[in-house]
Amino acid sequence: MTGKKFRLIAKTLSGLEETLAEELTSLGAQDVWPSSRAVEFSGDTTLLYKVHLWCRTATRILKPIATFNAADSDELYRAVGRIDWSQYLEAESTLAIDAVVIDSGFDNSMFVSQRAKDAIVDQFRARTGRRPSVDTADPDLRLNLHIHGPKATLSLDASGEPLGRRGYRTEGGKAPLGEVLAAGIVRLTEWDMASPLIDPMCGSGTIIIEAAMMARNLAPGLRRRFGFMRWKGYDAALFKRLHQEAIAVGRPKAPCEIIGSDIDRKALAEAKGNAERAGVAADIRFEQKSFENQIPPQPPGAMVTNPPYGERMAMADINAFYAGLGDALKRNYQGYAAFILTGNPDAARHIGLRTSQRIKLFNGPIECRLLRFELYQGSRK
């Protein structure tokens, strides 16, 4: 690794910390430390840009610039005001501050953001007679202020928009799975990207699209812009080189079968459109079928799906649904490893199969389990 190293924080979803740590290490990160919904690591500017192009399981990347005590609003104001903001902003620039407050004397994150913003604009007004303005939608500089107890950490937000926004998905579907969670699930399956992968209830297609992008070695950040591109000192030539290198290593086609099916014609049409925008439509076979009637390719392979949790179904119906899912697994998926993400543990018991692994994850606010089933061919003996 070349260039000056600095600490970075990659944010992620609860349950994906170790997966993200492995991904960052594979990209060249050093001194990698997973924590709650985050992974700290060291790297240089090259790694910062590379992580944004390649990382599938981070939601955003932060670059801490100051740590200080902020027991009250005056202490917060003085600490933020001691930073030389001309390093990061011009008087004509726009900024936004996202604040998170935990177990603190502050009970309002909006107040914290406002007080920190006041310290920054007052510094510019005193020095230049002009001041930056706030733009929460599309700022030149986005900051993250994290206060836990009396300790505050102020970071530059390198990502801008969340990294899960790959640019291929239109908002829609009944309960679309986020790209970061879908990519994390595929990585957790330890799928070899050579054997078949099937999602028999693919909905808007996020799992199979993320799987196809992995199989093609397509960098997820190729189609978007990032917050660091507006920073002072942004190295456009370096980013262009890394971007071109990422394009060059993509495979022309997936080396395996990837199948997405769903009984819902509208959901399947949406999945096809998303796959087209992601550039992987030719790598996925789409079929309109119920999961009971879906026959997968010859084993071995991976079945990965996120079935309904039953928020809109009567209890008897959701239990019968999961029982039917278990019957289909036993009947059609011998020789496969099956992975089911569910937020309904009571209904999941009706699958009627023993799990070999249960991983706690969150789909938005819903606590879920990723259940793994080894579906042996014939007798286990």
N, C-alpha and C positions, 0 to 999 in steps of 0.2 A: 504494500500500500504506500503510495506517495502522497506528498502534501502534508500540511499541518493537520493533526488529528484533534478531534473535539468530541464531547459527549453528545449523544442523541437519544431521544426517547421515541420508540415506536408504540403507538396505542393499538390495542386490538380488542377482541371480544372475550368475555370471560370463558375460559376453557380452551382457548387457542394460544395461550402464552408460550407453552413449550414448542408448539408447532411453528409459531412465528420465530422463536429463538433459533430453531434449526434452520429455518429459511434464511434468516439474517446471517447466520454463520456461513451458510453455503455461498452467500453473496460476498463474503470477505469481511464481515463485521468482527470486531475484536472486543474482548472484555464484556461478553454478553451476559446480562443479568435479567432473567425473567422476574416480574413482580405481578401484582394484581392488575389485570387488563392492560399491561404494558411490558415492554422489554427495553432496558437500557443497554446501550452499546457504544463503542467508539469507532470512529471512522473519519475519513477526510472528505473533501468536496466531491471527489470522484465517486466514493461510496454513497454519499447523500443522493446524488443524481441517479446512480445505478439502482438503489433501493426503490426509488420512486418509479422507475421503469419496470422493475421486475417483481417487487414484493406483492404477493397475492393475499396475505393474511393480516396485513396491517391496515388500520383505518386512517391513520395519519401519522406524520413524522414531525416531531418537535425538536428544536435546537435550543436548549436552555442557555440564557445569557446572564441570569442573576438569581441568586438565592439570598433571602433576607428574612428577618422577622417582621411580621405585620400584625401586631396584637390589636391595633386599632386603626382607624382611618387616617389619622395624622401620621402615624409611623409608616403606613403603606404609601401615602403621598410623598413623604420625604425620601423613602427608599427608591421609589420609581423615578423621582426627580433627580437623584444622584447619577443616574445613567446618562451618558452622553448620547442623546437620541439622534444627533446629526450623523452618527455612524450608520443609522438604519433608515432614516426618513429625510425628505426635504419638506420645507414649510408648505409647499403646495400639494404634498402627498395626502392620500387618504389612509385611514387605519380602522381596524376593528379589534376589539379585545373580548375574547371568550373567557369567562371566569368560572371556576369550579371551587366551591367552598365546602369543606368537610370538617366537622367537629371544631368549629371556629367561633370566635366572638362575633363574626359577621353572620348574618342570617339572610342576606340578600345578595346574590351574585351580580345582579344588575347594578347595585350600588357600588360594589367592588370594581366592576368594569368602569363605571363613571368616574370614580375617584382616581384610578390609575390613568385614565384618559386625561383628566384634568391636569395631572402632574406633567404629562408629556406636552400637551398643548401650551401650558403655562410656560414651560421651558422655552419653547419656540417663540412665543409671544415676547418674552423678556429679551431674547437674544436678537430677534429679527423684526419684531413688530408684526409678524404674520404667523399663522398657525395651521397645522394640518386639520382636516375635517374628518368626520366619521362617515364611513360607508360600510354598513354591515353586510351588504350583499356581495360587493366585488372590490375589496380594499386593495391598495398597493401593498400594505403590510398587515398581516393578521397575526395577532399576539395571543398567547394562551397564558392565563394567570391561574395557578393552582395553589390554593391555600388550604393546608391541613394543620389544624391547631394554630399555633403562632407562626409556623414556617410557610413562607411563600416562595414559589418558583415561577419565574417569568421566562417564557420561551417564545422564540420565533416559530410560527407555524409554517413549516416548509411546504406543506401539501396544498393549502388553500381549500378547495373542495375535498370532501372525504375520498380516500383512495378507492373505496368500493364503487364509486361512480366511474365505471370503465367506459361508459359512453354507448353501450349497445342496448341497454334495456330501457324500454318505455315504461312509465309508471302504469301499472295495471295488474290484472290478475286478482284473484280473491285474497290471497295472502302470499305475495311473492317472497321468496327466500332471498336475502341479501347476497351480493356477490362474494363478500369476504367470508361469510359463514359457509356458503356453498364450496368455495375453494378450500377452506379449512376442513370441511367434511371429507372432500375427495382426498386431501393429503392424509387425513387420519385413517382412511381405509388402507393406506399403503398399497394402493393399486399400482401394478407394474407397468401400466401404459402399453402393454403388449397384448394382454388378454382382453376379452370384451367387457364393456361396462354398459349397464342398462339401468334406466330409471323408468319404471312402468307407470308412474304417476307424475309425469315430468312438469305439469303445470306450464308456467312461462319459460321453463327450460334452463334455469340458472345452473343447476348441478351439471347437466350434460354439456352446457356451453363452457363452463369453467374447466371441466374435464378435457374437452376437446382442445381448449387453448393450451392446457398443460401438455397434452399429447403432441401438439404441433410445436411446442416450445415457443409460443407466442407471448411476448412480454405484455402484461395487462395494461401498462401505462403508455403504450405507443400512441394512442389516439387522443391524448388530452394534454392540457397545460397545467402547470403547478405554481404554487405560491412563490417558490424560490426564484422563479423566472423574473420577478419584479424586484428582487433584492439588489441593493448596491453590491457591486462586485460579481454579479452573475456572469458565469463563464459560458457564453452561448456556444462558442466553438467546441468546448469540452462536451457540453450536452449533445450537440449535434453529432459528434463522433460516437458517443455512447448509444445514441438513438439509432444511428446507421448500423452499428455493430449488433444491436438487438434485432433489427430487421433481418440482418444477414444470417443469423443463426436459426431463424424460424424454419420449421420443416414444411415442405410443400403440401403434405397430407398427413393425416393421423395414421400411425402404424397399427391400428387396431379398430375393431368394430365398436361404435358408440351408438346406442339406440335410445331414443326418447319416445315414449308412447303415453297416450292419455285418452280417456273416453270422451273428454270435452273438446269438441271441434274448435271452439273459439280459443281455448287455452293453447291448443296445438298450433293454431295459426299465429298466435302471439309468440310462441316459442320459435317458430320458423323465422319470423321477422327479426327476433332478437339474435338468432344464430347468423342470419344474413349480415346484420350490422356488425357482429363480432368477427365476421370473415371465416366462420367455421361451418356454414350450412352444409357444404359438400362432405363434411366429415361425420355428419350425424344422420342416421336413418330415423325418420319420423313415421310413426304408425298410430292410427286412431283405433285403439282397442281398450277394453277393460283389462285391469291387471290380472283378472282370473284367466283371461284368454291369451295373455301374452306368453309366447314360448321363446325363451332366450336362446342365443347361440350355444353351441356345445361348450361344456365346462372345460377348464376352470374359467371363472369370471367373477365380476363384482356386480351386485345389485345394490343400488343406492337410491333411496327415495325419502321424501318428506310427505307422508300421507296427511289427510285432514286430522286435526286433533279433536274435533267434535263439538266446537263451540256452537255450531248451528244445527247439530243433530241430536235427536233424543238418545238417552243413554243406551237403551236396548239396541238402537240402530248402530251406534258407534261400536258397541261391543261385538255385534254381529259382523260389522265391517272388518274389524281387526281379526276376528276368527277366520273370516274368509281370506284375509291376507296371509295368515299362517297356513291355511290349507293350500293356497297357491304356491307358497314357498316350498312346502313339503312335496308337492306334486310336480312342480316344474323346474325347480332351481337346485336339484341335487348336484353337488360338486361346486357350487357357488359359495362365496362369502356374501352374506346379505347384511346391509346396513340400513337401519330405519331410524330417522329422527322423529321423535314424538314428544309432544307436550302433555300427553294424557297417559300417565303410568297405569291407571286402573284399566283403561281399555287395552293397553299394550299387553297386559297379562293374558288376554284372550287370544293372542297369537299362538300360544300353546307350544312354544319352543324354548329351549334353554339358551340363555345368552352366554357368549364367551367373553363379552366386554360390554361395559356400560359407561359412557363418557358424558359427564355433565356439561351442557352447553346452553346458551340462551339464544332464542330466536326473538329478537326484540326484547320485550319485557317477560316473555314466557320462558320459564325454566323447563328445559327439555333434557332428554337423554338420547344419545346416539347408541342404539342397540346393535350389537354385532351377533350374527348367527352363523355358525359353521354348518352348512347343509351337506352332510357327508353322503357319498354315493353308496348305496347298498348298506351293508353292515359296517359299523365303525371298526369292527375287528378285522 
